[in-house]
């Protein structure tokens, strides 16, 4: 068992041993905040100040909550009466709403929506937006989410939208009409409710504030609270936190205003910045020793954030690099975006040859649309990659349903038998069996259930004494952590990279119009958030950091771009005073992009089959719309091009398409092969006149 004080620096120890009551930990990137807050919880329990079951720790991602639980388990924080509840805000609210609902809302039923998309699409049509495309529906859903998270109802939306510099998809009056229709549509006939994720928070808050006995019961159960990433709290979430506290002050918050990058969702650092005003007696601790990145990376991060303006700059944490010295960050300017992609892939090859593991390399960009060029170049180079946000095994609907069933059983009447057998019994109605069933789709589902059983067996091999409920909890934690990791190079947006780290990070597209985005340059506050985004990107790197930008959109076009203003003064100068950023050339292009994957028989090296490409694109968009997800998570643009070029006819040929992993083949493989077979031209008809 790990000792509570082991490996802590003086500031971490101060936070861990602070007396019970309000504590604010300002924790910079890489300073060990998760270690600090889990050790603090352990110290409170070990000293007898609180029982583990009386602690509620909340964060913003399932992955972070799972990591917190794992660290607390390693510290031995448990008790016969229960353990610490470490959950996301939404998971905590969901658990409480399920428990308290009958006491507040009686026999009315409710259902949690997986996505706003279908209901917003319906509301848009109801108000006359018949031709609304997927992008507009997605933008409207985002506006509704922002408004509800900001505690703004439809009647106040128009006035509230004028107070900031919001980039509205349509007129504010129209957004308000869609918002109103959306809220009305969620109230089902007979008094039942459809709830979105903001409703989870709002209805839970209402249940606690409107019913004294319920509030007393909750506050008797939970007496100590911890909030991670406090700079990302929305007014809606703060309202729930205040209700949980009920005037008490046993609260520890951890955050970094320099990493506030979600204001478009209504997240605000104001609650973090005002904490010592709300709680004048609070203990304030600053964690500034960076154990993640080399001093060279830390120096650049400090330089970028050191130019920040506004209120948050007053709480700026200047990181202190604690690791041994490493290579200097590399700055490279390319003549055009294509050359930048080529140069970045060449740098990835160099890193791989130098022994850096592929899983420890990430290419980060400002917007998701920038991934396609890197996907295509990496596929052509034969380098495995993963775009963060793609569906993984644990995100598949059948697997989600199986985990939900196991969790429900674990919370109720668990099967009275050994854990391994109990899991098999629980999964049998969902398709588990000792032998494969007939039928292709049934067999796909069976394979998924068998994989879950194998994972359970792995867990029990390491911890054979786990009860059924403990086994299910361990499997759920594994699902959360494994869904965030995979083999190959990681491609991710700056936002998606938050909370992660790699040995080598390549920051791309660092030109004006991208970093900062053109539409984010209307107000000083937006520009400052773009600066913080770059800071977050830089601090993802442990050792190797490569920063690049291009001067033109494509080869042959006018060089109208300039590098990001956030790099001004950051690039070391040579003795002659010239810019020391390396100039990337086109000379490497043929070497990187010249080795396309071996085509299957019948493919056309000249490019994708246009009929197949269009059929696949339309199918992908419809498939994504039906599920309320981003079309790129079904098939990236690069994958569509590969499919239309290679024209696979068998599962074996389909598996050679980069990104078509086993899970994706199970889910969409049959549809893709059928579409290709239906729309592909014969090899003879695809020949050019010269070839004929």
C-alpha positions, 0 to 999 in steps of 0.5 A: 500500500502506498504511503500518503506522504510518499513522493510529495513535494512541499506544496503538494504536502501542504495541500494534502495535510490542510485542515478540513474546510475550504481548500483551493489548489491552483495546479499547473500542467504536469504538477501532480494534481491528481496525486495531490487530491487523492492523497488529500482524500486519503489523509482526511480518511486516515486521520478520521476526519471523514468516512470514505463513504461521506466523500463525493469527488467530481470531475469532468471525464469518465477517464479522470474519474476512473483514474481517481478511483484507481489511485484511491484503491491503491492508497487503501481508501475504503471502509466496510460501509462503502468507498469514496464516490469519484464520479463525473458531475453527470454520473453523480447527478444521474445516480442521485436523480434515479434515487430521489425521483419517485419522492419528488416526481411521483409515478412520472417516468423519465428517459435520458437522451443519448443525443440532442440531435434528433430532438433538435432536428425535429424542433428546427422543422417545427419552427420552419427550418425544413432545410436545416443541414446537419451542421446547422442542427449541430450548431443549434444543439450547441447553442441550447447546451450553452444556454442551459449550462448558463441558466438561460431559458428560451425567454431570456436567450435573445437578450443574453446572446447579445451580451457576448460575442457569440457566433450564432448559426442563425438569428437569435430569435430563431435560435430561441424558437428552436430552443422553446420547441425543443424544450416542449418536445421533451415533455412526452404525453402523459406527463413523462419526461425526456431529459438531456444531460443539462436536465440531469443537473437541473432536475437534481438541483431542483429535487434537493432544493424543493424537498427538505427531507431529501436534502437532509438525507443527501447532506447526511450521506455526503459531507466532504466534496472535491472538485477537479478541473474547477476552472471548467465548471458551468453556472449550472454545475456550480448551482448543483455544487452549492446545493450539495454543500447546503451552506457547508464549507468542506470543499476542496477545488483544484484547477488552473485558469490557464487551461480554461478552454471550454467557454463555448460550453459556458465553462467559466474560471470565475468560480475558481478565481473568486474562491478565496473571496467566497471563502476568506478563510480558505487554504490556498496552495500553488502547485508549480513544479512541472514533473511532466515536461522538460525545462525546454518545453516548460520555458516555451509554455511559460513564454506563451502564457506569459503574454496573456492579458485580462483577469486570468493573467493575475492568477498565472502559474509560472511552471518550474521544469523538474525533469532533466534537460532535453531537446529544444522545441523545433519551429518549422515554416513550410511554403504550403499546407501540403508541404507541412503535412509531408514535413510533419510525417517525415518528422514522425518517421524520424522519431520512430527511427529514434526509438519513440513509440508510435503510441507516444507521438501525437499530432495536434491541430486546432480544428478536426477538419485538419486531420484528413491530410495527416490521415492520408499521408500516414496511411500512404506511409504505412504508419498506423494512427488513431483519430481521437473520437473514433468509436472503440470497442467499449463505445459500441452499442451492444457493449454499452448495453451489456455494461449497463445490464451488468451495472444494474445487476451489481446495484441490485440483486446480484447473482449468487454464484462466483463472479466469472459465472455470474457475468456469463449468466448475466450476458446470456440474454444479450447473446453470450454462449459457449458456441457461436450462433448462426447468422452473421449479425448474431455472430458479431454480437456473440463475439463482442459478448465473448470479448467482454467475458475474456476481459472479466476473466483477465480482471479476475486472474489478477484479483480473484477475490472480487465480488460480482459488484467489484468485478463489474466496477473494475470492468467499467473502469477498464472500459473508461481507460482503455477507450482512451488508448490505442496503438499508433500515432494519435491525431487529435484537436487541441481540445481533445488532447486536454488531460493527455500527454505524450513523449512527442507532440507535433503542433500543426497549423500554427498560422493566423486564421487557425491559431487563433481562429479567424472567428475567435479574433472578434473579442479580446477574451476569445483571443486569450482563450485561443492563447490558452489552447496553444498553451494546453497543446504545448504542455502535452509534450514530455520531451519532443516538441515540434511546432509548424505552420504554412504560408499558403493553403496549397501548392502554387497559391499566394503566400498570404499566411503568417505564423501565429501571433502567439509565437512572436518573440518565442522563436530563438534568433540566430546571431545575425538576428534572422528567424531561426525557424527551419524552412520546410521544403517540398523535396521530401514530398515524393519520399513520404507520399510516393509509396501508396498501399498495394491496391487490390485487384480492380482498383484505379491508381488515378483516384477514387471511383466517383460513384462509389465515393459519393454513395459511401459519403451519402451513406456515412452522413445518413448513418451518422445523422441517425445516431446523432454523431459526427460523420467523421467518427463513422468514416473519415474523409481519407477512409472514404477515398481509400475505399473508393480507390481500393474497391474492396470486395471481401472482408480480407480486402476491406481490412487493408484499408487504413483505420478499418479495425476489427470493431469498425468492420463488425459494425459497418463492414457489411454495409460498406462492402454492399455499397461498393459492390452496388456502385463500382464500375467494372474494371473495363469501364473505368479505363481511360481511352488511352488504357483501352 
